Amino acid sequence: MDILKENISWMLVNVILAALGVIFGWMFLNEKRSIFKIALFLLWFAFVPNTIYLVTDIQYLGKQLFSVQPLIQIILILQYTVLMFLAITTYVYALYPFEKFLHSKFKKNSVLINYVLIITNFLIAFGVALGKIQRTQSWYVFTEPQRVLYDGFQAYDSSTQMMFVIIFGILINILYFGIRSTVLKLKL
């Protein structure tokens, strides 16, 4: 039972960070004043990787499953199922405001919009790599910017991390373009 309580505490923190990505995205989209729009965009960009980062937490499930009783195993699977649902949902709802913004600026150029979204997804994958591999937190952009730069250069120099970014970037592009319309129909 302790494992379930521990999961709830760290999952809740991660879901709150993911929700910030969604909130800042929609605030950015609806803001009219340029200076605030830029600030909200930067906040969104710093926190949006937290949405899809939740998917990477599935790595803990296997070890946890083998350390508990069968009834707890069912609850663990439910916990992680909810977490994966929240990961995908918050990711789509956080990225979609940016897509809407791009459509408002480049109405007739859907090719350019898709390219920008694809590149953005790879940048998000880079942010996930920083968080997952180097444990760089989103708020470090504001509290420890020199560490973020250092970690970013370290990641860029690591072939393992760059391979993660490429593979994860491809996967989240497929995910976003493949299911965004289905997720957005949920009207959460």
Buried (B, 14 or more C-beta within 10 A) or exposed (E): EEBBEEBEEEBEEBBEBBBBBBBBBBBBBEBEEEEEBEBBBBBBBBBBBBBBBBBBBEEBBEEBBEEBEEEBBEBBEEBBEEBBEBBBBBBBBBBBBBBEBBEEEEEEEEEEBBEBBBEBBBBBBBBBBBBBBBEBBBEBBEEBEEBBEEBBEBBEEBEEBBEBBBEBBBBBBEBBEEBBEEBEEEEE
